[in-house]
Amino acid sequence: MWRTLVLAALVLGIMRPNGCTDSQTKGRGSVNQEDPYTAQRQRMVEEQIIARGVKDRLVLEAMRKVPRHEFVPAGLRDNAYDDTPLPIGYGQTISQPYIVALMTECLQLKGGEKVLEVGTGSGYQAAVLAEIAGQVYSIEIVKPLAEEAAERLVRLGYKNVHVKHGDGYFGWPEEAPFDGIIVTAAPEDVPRPLIDQLKPGGRLVIPVGDWSQDLIVVTKDESGRIRRRSVIPVRFVPMTGEAQKR
C-alpha cells in the first residue's frame, strides 16, 4: 500500500534527460565496507542509472558505495534498491536512485567542492554528495528527520556532512557561497536566497512547480548572470515553510 501513498522525487516516464555531464571523470577510492547488499547496488547502478544515461564516473562510484538500505525504514530494506522512492516518515520520502544520480550529475562536481543540500530527509542524497564533495551542508525542516539523519551519517562515518534543522528556503548564509546547491523539495519558483548563495560558476539543481514540475539547473556565470535549463519532468514533495507563503 505504501507505493500508492508515495509522493516523491519521481521521474515521470522513462524518458532520458537532456544530459548533465560533459565528460566522464575518474572516481575516488571508498572507505565503505562490503555488505550483503553490494550485488543489489551494482544491479541498481547498471540497470537503473547507467541504462538511463548517467555517465559521470564520480557519481556512479558514489552510488555503488553508499548503503541505501541504511537510509530507509527497517521494514522497507528489501525494497531499498528498487527503482522507486520510498516513504521515510513525516510525509517525506527518499528519492528513487536514478533521480539522486541524475541530480548529482547535474552539479558536475569534480571533487572537493562545498555543496548545500536543502531537504536532508534520511540523509541519502547527502551521503552520495559526501563521496564526491569536500564539505556538504544539509538543512532539514522536519526536526526529527534532521536529528535522525545527523546521527545516521555520523554512524556511517560521513565526517564531512553537516546537518541542521531549519527552513532551507533561506539557505545557509553563514557558510555561503556554495559551489553547488541541490534542493530535494519543490517550491513554485527558485528561492532568491539560494541564487544569492551560489558561487559564480556554480550550479543549482532544483525541482520547480506545483502539480506540474520540472527539474531545473540554474547556473551563475562569473559576472553573476543567471541562466536556467529544464532537464526532465519530475514529481517531488512540495517545499514547506517560507516557500508556502510566497
ROLUM-325846 format. One record per residue (C-alpha): residue number from 1; x, y, z. Coordinates in steps of 0.02 Angstrom, whole numbers, plus 50000, padded with zeros to 5 digits. Layout:
N
SEGU     k       x       y       z
SEGU   NUM       X       Y       Z
...
//
This chain:
246
SEGU     k       x       y       z
SEGU     1   50000   50000   50000
SEGU     2   50144   50118   50033
SEGU     3   50177   50126   49846
SEGU     4   50010   50213   49819
SEGU     5   50048   50341   49954
SEGU     6   50219   50397   49900
SEGU     7   50230   50574   49830
SEGU     8   50412   50583   49791
SEGU     9   50563   50628   49690
SEGU    10   50496   50528   49545
SEGU    11   50544   50542   49363
SEGU    12   50391   50545   49252
SEGU    13   50402   50412   49118
SEGU    14   50559   50327   49054
SEGU    15   50622   50475   48952
SEGU    16   50806   50518   48960
SEGU    17   50858   50692   49018
SEGU    18   50944   50822   48910
SEGU    19   51107   50773   48995
SEGU    20   51204   50847   49140
SEGU    21   51383   50795   49109
SEGU    22   51512   50847   48983
SEGU    23   51639   50710   49018
SEGU    24   51670   50553   49116
SEGU    25   51780   50584   49267
SEGU    26   51877   50462   49371
SEGU    27   51804   50408   49537
SEGU    28   51891   50410   49706
SEGU    29   51926   50265   49823
SEGU    30   51798   50216   49955
SEGU    31   51809   50177   50139
SEGU    32   51642   50086   50134
SEGU    33   51648   49902   50180
SEGU    34   51572   49759   50079
SEGU    35   51400   49707   50139
SEGU    36   51263   49585   50086
SEGU    37   51182   49721   49979
SEGU    38   51334   49751   49868
SEGU    39   51265   49649   49724
SEGU    40   51098   49741   49733
SEGU    41   51188   49908   49724
SEGU    42   51285   49851   49572
SEGU    43   51125   49799   49484
SEGU    44   51044   49964   49534
SEGU    45   51185   50062   49454
SEGU    46   51190   49956   49296
SEGU    47   51003   49935   49266
SEGU    48   50927   50094   49335
SEGU    49   51061   50227   49316
SEGU    50   51187   50188   49179
SEGU    51   51049   50116   49070
SEGU    52   50957   50283   49080
SEGU    53   51104   50390   49028
SEGU    54   51202   50441   49184
SEGU    55   51387   50436   49138
SEGU    56   51487   50532   49268
SEGU    57   51603   50405   49350
SEGU    58   51614   50500   49513
SEGU    59   51426   50490   49527
SEGU    60   51420   50307   49478
SEGU    61   51554   50262   49604
SEGU    62   51462   50357   49741
SEGU    63   51301   50265   49701
SEGU    64   51394   50100   49711
SEGU    65   51467   50143   49881
SEGU    66   51326   50220   49983
SEGU    67   51222   50087   50075
SEGU    68   51047   50145   50029
SEGU    69   50969   50012   50139
SEGU    70   51037   50106   50290
SEGU    71   50933   50259   50242
SEGU    72   50762   50177   50230
SEGU    73   50648   50110   50369
SEGU    74   50695   49935   50425
SEGU    75   50533   49863   50357
SEGU    76   50574   49925   50182
SEGU    77   50754   49866   50169
SEGU    78   50706   49730   50045
SEGU    79   50648   49871   49930
SEGU    80   50797   49986   49960
SEGU    81   50872   49961   49787
SEGU    82   50711   49962   49688
SEGU    83   50687   50097   49556
SEGU    84   50562   50191   49662
SEGU    85   50551   50321   49800
SEGU    86   50510   50256   49974
SEGU    87   50422   50337   50124
SEGU    88   50533   50384   50271
SEGU    89   50400   50455   50386
SEGU    90   50330   50629   50422
SEGU    91   50257   50636   50246
SEGU    92   50431   50633   50167
SEGU    93   50521   50513   50051
SEGU    94   50690   50453   49996
SEGU    95   50706   50485   49809
SEGU    96   50720   50346   49682
SEGU    97   50903   50303   49647
SEGU    98   50900   50367   49468
SEGU    99   50843   50542   49516
SEGU   100   50977   50551   49652
SEGU   101   51110   50506   49525
SEGU   102   51040   50624   49393
SEGU   103   51033   50773   49511
SEGU   104   51208   50739   49574
SEGU   105   51273   50727   49396
SEGU   106   51190   50892   49355
SEGU   107   51302   50978   49483
SEGU   108   51454   50924   49379
SEGU   109   51562   50902   49534
SEGU   110   51746   50863   49510
SEGU   111   51791   50832   49693
SEGU   112   51822   50941   49845
SEGU   113   51680   51065   49820
SEGU   114   51571   51146   49952
SEGU   115   51390   51094   49924
SEGU   116   51224   51142   50004
SEGU   117   51077   51022   50010
SEGU   118   50902   51082   50052
SEGU   119   50797   50938   50117
SEGU   120   50906   50812   50210
SEGU   121   50769   50682   50228
SEGU   122   50851   50520   50283
SEGU   123   51024   50583   50230
SEGU   124   51047   50476   50074
SEGU   125   51075   50616   49949
SEGU   126   51194   50699   50072
SEGU   127   51294   50538   50085
SEGU   128   51307   50524   49895
SEGU   129   51366   50705   49886
SEGU   130   51490   50674   50026
SEGU   131   51576   50538   49924
SEGU   132   51624   50673   49797
SEGU   133   51618   50845   49877
SEGU   134   51736   50911   50008
SEGU   135   51601   50975   50126
SEGU   136   51412   50953   50123
SEGU   137   51294   51067   50219
SEGU   138   51117   50997   50232
SEGU   139   50959   51079   50301
SEGU   140   50801   50987   50352
SEGU   141   50641   51073   50406
SEGU   142   50571   50920   50496
SEGU   143   50667   50915   50660
SEGU   144   50655   50727   50696
SEGU   145   50718   50688   50521
SEGU   146   50862   50810   50542
SEGU   147   50912   50729   50706
SEGU   148   50896   50552   50640
SEGU   149   50993   50592   50481
SEGU   150   51133   50676   50577
SEGU   151   51152   50525   50691
SEGU   152   51145   50404   50544
SEGU   153   51277   50496   50444
SEGU   154   51395   50502   50592
SEGU   155   51368   50316   50624
SEGU   156   51410   50277   50443
SEGU   157   51569   50379   50451
SEGU   158   51522   50532   50348
SEGU   159   51626   50663   50437
SEGU   160   51610   50794   50300
SEGU   161   51420   50814   50313
SEGU   162   51346   50950   50424
SEGU   163   51159   50940   50460
SEGU   164   51049   51069   50541
SEGU   165   50863   51091   50573
SEGU   166   50793   51243   50484
SEGU   167   50699   51315   50336
SEGU   168   50802   51281   50181
SEGU   169   50716   51420   50085
SEGU   170   50840   51538   50166
SEGU   171   50990   51428   50131
SEGU   172   51139   51430   50248
SEGU   173   51209   51608   50234
SEGU   174   51343   51581   50366
SEGU   175   51427   51453   50254
SEGU   176   51394   51533   50085
SEGU   177   51444   51541   49946
SEGU   178   51424   51363   49881
SEGU   179   51496   51281   49727
SEGU   180   51336   51182   49708
SEGU   181   51161   51177   49782
SEGU   182   51036   51033   49774
SEGU   183   50855   51053   49827
SEGU   184   50751   50897   49858
SEGU   185   50580   50977   49879
SEGU   186   50486   51083   49754
SEGU   187   50447   51268   49775
SEGU   188   50341   51359   49646
SEGU   189   50492   51464   49599
SEGU   190   50678   51462   49636
SEGU   191   50710   51543   49806
SEGU   192   50810   51703   49786
SEGU   193   50919   51669   49940
SEGU   194   50983   51510   49858
SEGU   195   51031   51601   49699
SEGU   196   51119   51733   49804
SEGU   197   51218   51598   49896
SEGU   198   51276   51513   49736
SEGU   199   51458   51547   49694
SEGU   200   51494   51620   49521
SEGU   201   51524   51470   49411
SEGU   202   51413   51363   49523
SEGU   203   51258   51261   49485
SEGU   204   51090   51247   49574
SEGU   205   50984   51092   49540
SEGU   206   50803   51109   49595
SEGU   207   50628   51044   49554
SEGU   208   50510   51189   49520
SEGU   209   50321   51193   49505
SEGU   210   50160   51147   49590
SEGU   211   50075   50994   49514
SEGU   212   50173   51006   49352
SEGU   213   50358   51010   49397
SEGU   214   50522   51017   49303
SEGU   215   50697   50982   49364
SEGU   216   50791   51144   49332
SEGU   217   50978   51179   49325
SEGU   218   51020   51359   49369
SEGU   219   51194   51421   49327
SEGU   220   51278   51583   49379
SEGU   221   51422   51646   49273
SEGU   222   51570   51748   49334
SEGU   223   51475   51911   49304
SEGU   224   51328   51850   49408
SEGU   225   51212   51821   49260
SEGU   226   51084   51683   49291
SEGU   227   51029   51553   49165
SEGU   228   50902   51413   49184
SEGU   229   50885   51249   49092
SEGU   230   50748   51119   49108
SEGU   231   50812   50940   49120
SEGU   232   50662   50825   49142
SEGU   233   50485   50822   49216
SEGU   234   50484   50760   49396
SEGU   235   50372   50745   49546
SEGU   236   50437   50796   49719
SEGU   237   50356   50833   49885
SEGU   238   50321   51020   49898
SEGU   239   50440   51135   49989
SEGU   240   50362   51189   50153
SEGU   241   50395   51335   50269
SEGU   242   50432   51505   50192
SEGU   243   50406   51437   50016
SEGU   244   50221   51411   50052
SEGU   245   50200   51596   50095
SEGU   246   50266   51659   49930
//
